[in-house]
Each structure stands twice: as C-alpha cells, then as structure tokens.
C-alpha cells in the first residue's frame, strides 16, 4: 500500500465534546464566527447609514469596476465549491484528492487577493486613497478587513493541507478540515454581502 493510501480520515477519533454534544473545536469555531458576524455587521451597518446620508456616492473622484468585482466574486464562489469537494473526498478517505481540492482552494484564495491588489493599485495610481472621501474610507476599510480574513483562511487551509502528508497527523487532526471549511464559507458569505453593497448599489 502506497504512502498516500495509508492516510485515512479520522472518523473514529474520540473528539472532546461539550455539554451541547458538539465537539469543542467546532463549538469554538462557531463562537468565533458569531463574533466575526457582529464585527462585519457593525461595519456594514455603518456603511449603510453613511450611504443614506450622502447624496453624492461615491463622488466624482472615481468608481469601482463592476467586472473586476464580479470576477472576484466568481473566484470566491469557486473556492467554496473546491473546499466542499475537499471535505467530500476526505469523508470518502480519498486523502490525495482532498489535498488537491484544498490546494485549489488556496490558489483561488491567492487569486482573489491578487485581483484585489490589482484593484487597489489602480485606485492608488489615480490618487484615490482612504482619505479621499467617506466612500473610499468605507471601501478600503471593509475590503481590507475582508482581505485579512482571506489571508487567515489561506493560512488555515495550508496548515490543514500539511496534515495530509502525515498519516499520524491526519488521523489525529484531519477533522480540522471541517473547521477550515466553516471559516472559508464565512469569508465567502461576507463577500457576497459586500459585493452588491459596495459595487452595485
């Protein structure tokens, strides 16, 4: 049996559960995501209030590219699909396939950041900065915080992917792929709200 096929999914692992019956790691992730929801809700709520109180929005200084925003949305949607495929492969004990789909998720996440970096560069080259006006302050704040969460998700995914190269680590820690998936879906959902709010309205 090859080294790759010797890696198995940790279905039989004895995970510590809380009083709710939910494994402690998953419960901790849900609590963390709940705090993140409140954080982004505050940002989005502030944006909506500011948007309603300013007639000229975003102003004469410049506009966002809807095609670029749409492309980045498609990239993140594809990354949600690949991490689902990774988890599905892991549940079928096809660890090499799970690794490849997780790698695809990481690449798509990096592509999203690259496109966002290109968009930032285009604005900076036209002398558009967070200090330009209230719209651009909101835009850079919300998208930069989201980009930081994407970076965090990429690091988490890389961390989990490294487990797939060790049968021992995968058996004891492979369940963290599900946690990485929960976090990544949260990152994608946040962008689904940000894209129409910032680019289309």
C-alpha positions in Angstrom: 0.0 0.0 0.0 1.4 3.4 -1.0 2.0 6.1 1.5 -0.8 8.2 0.1 -3.4 5.5 0.5 -2.2 4.8 4.1 -3.7 8.1 5.1 -7.2 7.8 6.5 -9.8 10.2 7.6 -10.2 10.5 11.4 -13.8 9.1 11.5 -13.0 7.1 14.6 -11.2 9.8 16.5 -12.5 10.5 20.0 -13.1 14.2 20.0 -13.8 16.1 23.2 -17.4 17.2 23.3 -19.1 20.0 25.2 -22.4 19.8 27.2 -24.2 20.5 23.9 -22.8 17.4 22.3 -20.8 19.5 19.8 -17.1 18.8 19.6 -15.2 21.6 21.4 -13.2 22.6 18.4 -16.4 23.1 16.3 -18.2 24.9 19.0 -15.2 27.3 19.4 -15.2 27.9 15.7 -19.0 28.8 15.8 -18.5 31.2 18.7 -15.6 32.8 16.9 -17.6 33.1 13.7 -20.5 34.6 15.7 -18.2 37.4 16.9 -17.0 37.9 13.4 -20.6 38.3 12.2 -21.1 41.0 14.8 -17.9 42.8 13.6 -18.9 42.8 10.0 -22.5 43.6 10.8 -21.2 46.8 12.5 -19.1 47.7 9.5 -21.9 47.1 7.1 -24.4 48.9 9.2 -22.2 52.0 9.5 -21.7 51.9 5.7 -25.5 51.8 5.1 -26.1 54.7 7.4 -23.3 56.8 5.8 -24.6 55.9 2.3 -28.1 57.1 3.1 -26.8 60.4 4.4 -24.6 61.3 1.4 -26.3 62.1 -1.9 -23.1 62.0 -3.9 -21.8 58.5 -3.6 -19.1 57.5 -4.3 -18.4 61.1 -5.7 -16.6 62.4 -8.7 -13.2 61.0 -7.6 -13.8 57.6 -9.2 -15.9 54.5 -9.4 -15.4 50.8 -8.8 -15.1 48.3 -11.7 -18.1 46.0 -11.6 -16.5 43.5 -14.0 -13.5 43.1 -11.6 -15.7 42.8 -8.6 -17.8 40.2 -10.4 -14.7 38.2 -11.4 -13.5 38.2 -7.8 -17.0 37.0 -6.7 -16.8 34.1 -9.1 -13.3 33.2 -7.8 -14.6 33.0 -4.2 -17.7 31.1 -5.2 -15.4 28.5 -7.0 -13.2 28.3 -3.9 -16.3 27.5 -1.8 -17.0 24.6 -4.2 -13.4 23.3 -4.1 -13.3 23.2 -0.3 -16.6 21.3 -0.3 -15.1 18.8 -2.7 -12.1 18.5 -0.5 -14.2 17.7 2.5 -16.2 15.2 0.5 -13.1 13.5 -0.7 -11.8 13.3 2.9 -15.0 11.7 4.0 -14.5 9.0 1.3 -10.9 8.6 2.6 -9.5 9.8 -0.7 -6.9 12.0 1.0 -4.8 12.8 -2.1 -7.9 14.1 -3.8 -8.8 16.1 -0.6 -5.3 17.6 -0.7 -5.6 18.6 -4.3 -9.0 20.3 -3.8 -7.7 22.1 -0.8 -4.7 23.2 -2.8 -7.1 24.5 -5.4 -9.0 26.5 -2.7 -5.7 28.0 -1.6 -4.8 29.0 -5.1 -8.2 30.6 -5.7 -7.9 32.5 -2.4 -4.5 33.8 -3.6 -6.0 34.7 -6.9 -8.7 36.7 -5.1 -6.1 38.6 -3.2 -4.1 39.2 -6.4 -7.2 40.7 -8.1 -7.9 42.8 -5.1 -4.3 44.0 -5.0 -4.6 45.0 -8.7 -7.7 46.9 -7.9 -6.1 48.7 -5.0 -3.1 49.6 -7.2 -5.4 51.0 -9.9 -7.0 53.3 -7.3 -3.7 54.4 -5.8 -2.3 55.2 -9.3 -5.3 57.5 -9.8 -4.6 59.1 -6.4 -7.6 57.6 -4.7 -6.9 56.7 -1.1 -8.9 56.0 2.1 -8.6 59.8 2.9 -10.2 60.8 -0.5 -13.7 60.8 0.8 -16.1 58.9 3.1 -17.0 56.3 0.4 -13.4 55.4 -0.2 -12.7 55.3 3.6 -15.5 52.7 3.9 -14.5 50.8 0.8 -10.8 50.4 1.8 -11.8 49.6 5.4 -14.3 46.9 4.6 -12.4 45.2 1.8 -9.1 45.4 3.6 -10.6 43.7 6.7 -12.1 41.1 4.5 -8.8 40.5 2.7 -7.1 40.0 6.1 -9.7 37.3 6.8 -9.0 35.7 3.4 -5.3 35.6 4.3 -6.2 34.0 7.6 -8.3 31.4 5.8 -5.4 30.6 3.4 -3.0 30.1 6.3 -5.6 27.8 8.0 -6.0 25.8 4.8 -2.3 25.4 4.3 -1.9 24.3 7.9 -4.6 21.6 7.4 -3.2 20.6 4.0 0.2 19.8 5.6 -1.5 17.2 7.8 -2.4 15.2 4.7 1.3 14.3 4.2 1.5 12.5 7.5 -0.8 9.5 8.3 -0.4 10.1 12.0 -1.2 13.8 11.9 -4.1 13.3 9.6 -5.6 10.6 11.9 -5.4 12.9 14.9 -6.0 16.3 13.3 -7.7 15.8 10.0 -11.0 16.8 11.4 -9.8 20.4 11.3 -10.6 20.4 7.6 -14.2 20.8 8.5 -13.3 23.8 10.7 -11.3 25.3 7.8 -14.3 24.8 5.6 -16.6 26.6 8.1 -14.3 29.5 8.2 -13.8 29.7 4.5 -17.6 29.7 3.8 -17.9 32.5 6.3 -15.3 34.5 4.3 -17.2 33.8 1.1 -20.6 34.8 2.6 -19.2 38.1 3.8 -18.0 38.9 0.3 -21.4 38.0 -1.1 -22.8 40.8 1.1 -20.0 43.3 0.4 -20.0 42.9 -3.4 -23.5 44.2 -4.2 -23.5 46.7 -1.3 -20.2 48.4 -2.4 -20.1 47.7 -6.2 -23.7 47.7 -7.3 -25.7 50.0 -5.0 
